[in-house]
Amino acid sequence: MTATLQELFGIDAPIVLGPFGGLSSVELTATVSEAGGLGSYGLYGYSADRISDTVAALRSATSRPFAVNVWLRTGDEVTPGDVDLAPAIDAVAPLFDELGLQRPAPPTEFMPDTDAQLTAVLDAEPAVLSVVFGVPSERLIAAAHSRGIRVIGTATSVAEAVALDAAGVDAVVATGSEAGGHRVSFLRPAEESLVGTFALVPQVVDAVGVPVIAAGGIADRRGVAAAFALGASGVQVGSAFLRTRQSAATDVHRNAIAGASDTSTVLTRAMSGRLARGIPNRAMRTIETAGVIAPFPAQNWLTGQFRAEAGRRGDGDLVSLWAGQAAGLATREDATDVFAELAAGVPA
Ligand SMILES: Cc1cc2nc3c(=O)[nH]c(=O)nc-3n(C[C@H](O)[C@H](O)[C@H](O)COP(=O)(O)O)c2cc1C
C-alpha cells in the first residue's frame, strides 16, 4: 500500500504549493504550510548563505513542514567561457536601451554552484527537498534521509518517473504540459516530452511504487478530484497560488494571470534558453523575432538583467509572465481561499 502524502510529509491535506524559482515568498509558502498543505519555496539562483537565511525565515514563519526546491544540473548548462554572448545581447539591445540600461558585461558565473546549494539545504534540514531537471544521486538521497529530509523528484514522462523511483525518491511529481513555468524534462528534449496531465498521471501511477503528485492545470476542486480519480496521491498547484496577494509575483504578473484565458499561454525558449510556459509579451516576441537565443543559463542571466529593472518599474512588457493553461481558473486573491477551494476536491 502506497503511503499517503499526509503520512510521508506530516501534513493534513495532500496539497503542495509549487515552488517558484525567483518568485517564491516566505509568506505564501508559510500560508500553505499553516493551512495544512506542503508549502514549497524555489531556490533557483540562491547562494548557500541565502539558502540558510531563507530556511531560517521559513522556520520562523511556520512550525509546519515545508519543501525547498533545487534545479539539478542536466549537464548541458553553459558557463560564461563557453558562449559568445554578443549575438544574444544584440538581439535584446533595444530592450536595454528602452530602459536606459547599459549592455551587461558577462558575469563570472551564470548560476551558483549546485553542490553548494544542496549542501546548504542538507545543513538547513527542511522537511522536504524537491528537485527538478534530473535524478538526485544515491548519495544525496541517503544524506537527506539520514537527516530526516524527504525527497521529491519531478517527471515529465513515464521514463523520468521510473528513473526517479529507481533512485529512491519518496514521491514523484508528474507534471503535465499544461503547467506554468519551465518544462523540467531531463531524459529527452522538452519539446518531445509534452505529455498532458490527464495522460501522464495514470501512466506514471501504473509505472512507479511511490506516491504520485499531479501537477499542471489544476486550479480548483474539480482538478483535484480529477487528479485523485487518475490515481494521484496529491496535487501540486502553481498558477492559482501565484495570482494571490501572498506570492512574490509583481502586480503586472498577477494581473496578467487574472486576465488570462485558456489560450493565453505559449511555450517558449526565448526568456531563459529552456522551454517554459507563459503569457507572451513584447520581450518574448522581440527575442522570438530576432531568432537569437543563447543556451541556458546564459539567456536566463541575460534577460534577468532587464527583467529585474522592468519588474521594479512594474513594466509587464519586459518581464517573464510565467503561467499555466489553467490560469483562467485562478480567480482567488487570497492563498487561504485557494487552499480551501483545492482541499474541497480531496476525496474523503
Ligand atoms: C513563475 C513560476 C516559476 C516556477 N518555478 C519552478 C521552480 O523553480 N521549480 C519547480 O519545481 N517548479 C517551478 N514551477 C512549477 C510550479 O511549481 C508548478 O509545478 C506548476 O506551476 C504547476 O502547474 P500550474 O501552473 O498549472 O498550477 C514554476 C511555475 C511558475 C508559474
The ligand as a Gaussian input file, in Angstrom:
#p B3LYP/6-31G(d) Opt

LIG

0 1
 C        6.607000      31.527000     -12.110000
 C        6.803000      30.054000     -11.959000
 C        8.028000      29.586000     -11.517000
 C        8.230000      28.218000     -11.313000
 N        9.440000      27.786000     -10.842000
 C        9.618000      26.475000     -10.531000
 C       10.829000      26.024000      -9.946000
 O       11.789000      26.790000      -9.737000
 N       10.926000      24.713000      -9.619000
 C        9.883000      23.821000      -9.827000
 O        9.993000      22.652000      -9.470000
 N        8.727000      24.229000     -10.407000
 C        8.577000      25.525000     -10.757000
 N        7.389000      25.945000     -11.313000
 C        6.289000      24.967000     -11.500000
 C        5.308000      25.029000     -10.315000
 O        5.965000      24.737000      -9.112000
 C        4.135000      24.055000     -10.506000
 O        4.573000      22.722000     -10.607000
 C        3.326000      24.400000     -11.737000
 O        3.056000      25.784000     -11.758000
 C        2.018000      23.611000     -11.739000
 O        1.233000      23.920000     -12.857000
 P        0.080000      25.064000     -12.826000
 O        0.800000      26.359000     -13.049000
 O       -0.790000      24.692000     -13.968000
 O       -0.601000      25.002000     -11.487000
 C        7.176000      27.305000     -11.572000
 C        5.945000      27.778000     -12.052000
 C        5.754000      29.125000     -12.248000
 C        4.392000      29.604000     -12.728000

